[in-house]
Amino acid sequence: MIDFKLIKYEKTLSNRYIGNFDFCFRKDKITDFLQENSFAWSELYSSEIIVLPVWKNEFGLRLWKDPNPLKKIVEEKIKSHDGLTNLIYPKDKIGVLRSIDANLAYNGDQKSISRVIERSGASRALNIIFELEKISNFDNENYNDWVKSNNEIKNPHKISVIAFIHNKNGVKLNSFFKKYTFINIENLSDQISLLLDEVIFHLEENWKKANILMGNNTDDVQIFISVDKIKNWVKALNKLNSLPGIKKITTQKLTNEGAFVTVTVEGGLNRFISIVFENKLPFSGPKEKLILNSDKL
């Protein structure tokens, strides 16, 4: 399965050898192995998803402005995130920050969310809403039930979180995460961090399930690759072959403007369109007559 290895560092001592290696695996061999052993897998990276960290407490709503304890933690989570979902945070991008305020994000305003997605270069928005509420009524049934399982806490507050995905038009697609818990306000940052971990975990799981591959459900998709230069033809073939779910590319007919090819892809036409959308490839035309402009790659 290994295509080649790269020695990044090595050192030979009198009694041992120390080395640092990178191994490059052959994609076709790996996917064949997974298919032969009936393993499902996901390998499609999402296009950019802008994160909107909405914070609500007794003093009002916050998004980009302080005090918002979510902002720094969200930024740190995105920097350390290693998954298939491509999360972005628009720090210091004035045009993006001015596209939407806390009230509009909290209310899920489609026009504003669509605008912030477009200006950030993303394709979706992850709208995360945290609400903090001080517990003043200790006879609250939900709080008492929670205490029975988790013990009494000092200075208790209720913290709620709900997360939505919005498409490029600002339309709310679904609420994939919703939870509340009770915390000691002194541990606010730690609790926010834990809840954000859960949000990102569920986002990743949903993405993987929606883009799962089994290797045994292939279909042929006909496309036309427009070509002005030979080097762009090679570039187009290499790009298509690198996409997840692509099994084979067969050239059917050459013309003065390019070539008609058949792409064998798992999941058929709709899956193929989803794959090229996430990779922002320069396709045009209706589903039945897709055209790839190789000169724009």
N, C-alpha and C positions, 0 to 999 in steps of 0.2 A: 504493500500500500504506500510505501514511502517513495516519493519522487526523487528528492535529493536532500542532503543535509548540509548545513552551513556551520562551520566552526567559528564562533564569535570570539572565543578566547580559549587558550590552552597554555598549560604550564606543566613541565615534567620535573618531578623531584626524584630524589634517590629511591624513595620507597612508594611513590604513588604518582598518579597522573590526574590533573585537575583540568576540566574542560567545561565550556559553556556552548551548547549546541542549539541550533534551530532546525527543526525537521519540517519539511514541506510534504504533505500527503497528497496523493492523487485523488481528486474529487470523485472521479468515476469509480475508482476501486472502493472508496469509502461508502458511497451510496449503494453500490452493488452488494457490499457486505451487509449493510443495514437491511436492504430489501430481502436478501437471501435468508436472513435470520428473523424476518417479520417484525423488524423494529420500525416504529414511526419516528419521524424526525422533522425538525423545522430549521430552516437556514435563511429565510428571507428577512433581511433587515428592513425596517420601516424607513420611510423618508422622515424628515424632521417633524417633531411634535413639540410645539411651544408649550411651556408650563406656565399656568396662571395661578400663583399662590395667594388665594383670598383668605384674609384673616378677619374674623368678627369677634368682638367682645363688647363689654358694656359701654365702651367709649366710641364705638362705631366700626366702620369697615376700613380695611387697608388692603392695598394691592402692591403698588410699587413704592409707596411712601412709608416711612417709619413713623411710629413703631410697628413693625411687622416681624415677629419672631420667626415666621416661616421662611422669609427671603434667604437668609444666609444658609439655613439648613438645606433648603431646596437646591441652592447653588452647589453646595458641597456634595449632595447626593448625586446630582447630575454629573459632576466631575469624576466621581468614582464609579458611576454606573457602567457596567459591562454586560450588555444584553443585546437583544435584537431590536429593541425599541430605541430610536434615536431622539433622545430628549434634549431640548435646548432651552436656555434661559437668557432673555434679552438684556443682559446687564450693559448699561451705558449706551444703549441704542435709543436715542431720544425719540426718533420717529416712531419706533415700535411702542415705546412706553406711553407716548401721547395718544396712541390709537384707542386705548380703553382705560377706564378707571374702575375703581373697586365696585361701585354700585352696578355698573353695566356687566362686569364679570360675574358678580353675585347673582344677578337676575338672568344670566345667560343670554344677553342681548345678541341676537344673531348677526346684525349688521356690524357691530363693534368687534365681535369675535372673528368674523370673517376678515375684517380689515387688519386686525393684529396678526392673523395667520399669514395673510398676503404680504404684509410689510416685513415680517420676520423671515420670509422665504420658506415657511413651513407648509405642511399639507393638512395638519390637524392641530387641535389644541387640547391639552389636558387641563381641565378646570378643576382645581382642588380647593374645596371650601372647608376651612376649619372654623368652628365656633366654640368659644370658651364662655362658660356660664358659672358664676359662683353659686355654691349650694347654700341657700339660706334656710330652707325647710328640711330639717334632718329627719322628718317623718315621711319624706318622699319615698314612695314604694320602690321605685327603680334603684334609688341609692341604697336603701335598706337591703334589698336583694343582693346588690353588689357587695355590700359590706359582709354579708353572711359568708360569701365565698372568698373574699379578698382581705378581710379585716378592716378595722377603722383606720382612717387616715387623717392627718392634721390639715387644716385649711383646705378642705375638699372643694374641687371644681369639677364640673362636667365638661368634657371636651368631645365634640362631635366632628366627624369628617365624612364628607361625601365627595366622590370623584366622578367626573363626566368626561367623555370624549366628544368633541365637536368636529364635524368635517370642515372642509375648506370654505363651505358656504355659511358656516357658523351654526349649522343645525346640530342640536344635541342628539347624539346617536344612542347613548345608553348611560346608565349609572352602573358602573361595574364594581363600585366599592362603597359601602356605607357602614359606619360603625360609630359607637360612642362608648366612652369609658369614664371613670372617675379618677382624678389624680390629685396629688399634693402639688400645689402651685409652684413650690420650690423646685420640683423636678420637671418643670414645663418643657425645657429643651430636650431632655431625654425622652419624654413621652411623645413629643412631636416627631423626633427622629425615628422612634419605633413605629409610629403610625405611618410615616412616609415610606418606611421600608415595606410595610404591608401593601400600601397603595401600588408601589412600583412592582412588587412581586405579582400582584393580581393583574396588573397591566401586562407584564411579560407573559404570564400564563395564558391570558386571553388571546394575546397576539399569536403565540405559538400554536394554540388550539385552532385558531382561525386559518393558519397557514401551514397546517400539518401535511407532510408528505408520506406516502406509503410505498411509492415506487411501482405500483401495479395498476395505475389508472391513467394511462397515457392516451393522448389524442393528437391529431395533426392540425396545425394551424398554418394557413397560407398567408404569407406577407410578401410585400415588394420592398426591396432595398434599393433606394435611389443612390447612384454613385457617380461622382464626377472624376474622382482620382482613385487609382488602384489601391493606394495605401489605406484609403477610407473603407474600401471593400473588406480588406483584411481586418481592419479595426472593428468593423461591424460584426463580422463573424466571430472574432475573439470575444467581443462584448456579449453577444447572444449566448455563446457557449459557456460563459462564466456565470450566467444567471441560474438561480436555483430552480430545480424542476425541469430543466432543459435536458433532454436525452440525446437528441440528434438533430442536425440541420442538413437538409438535402437541397441542392440547387436543382431547380426544375427547368428554368428557361432564362437565357441571357438576352438582354436588349441593349439598345444604344444608351438608355437612361439608367440601367441597373440590372437587377435580376429578381426573378420570382423564386422564392425558396419555401420549403415546407419545414416547419419547426415542430418536432415531436416533443410535447410538453405534458407533464403530469397535470391532470385536472381540466384540460381542454382550454377553450378560448377565453372564458372568464378568468380562469386562474392566470393565464398568460398576460392578459390585460392588467391584472392586479400586480403582477411581477414587474412589468415595464413601468407602471405608474409609480411604484415605490422607488424605482431606480431612476426616475425622471428622464427616461429615454425619449428622443425626439420623434415620436410617432404621431401620425395624423391619419385622417380618414375614418370612415365608419368601421364597425367591428369586422364586417365581412371583407373589407378592402383596406387593411392596415398597410401603411407606408412608413418605413423607417428611413429617415434622412441621415445617411452615414456621414455627410459633410458637416453635420452639427454635433457629432460625437466629440 
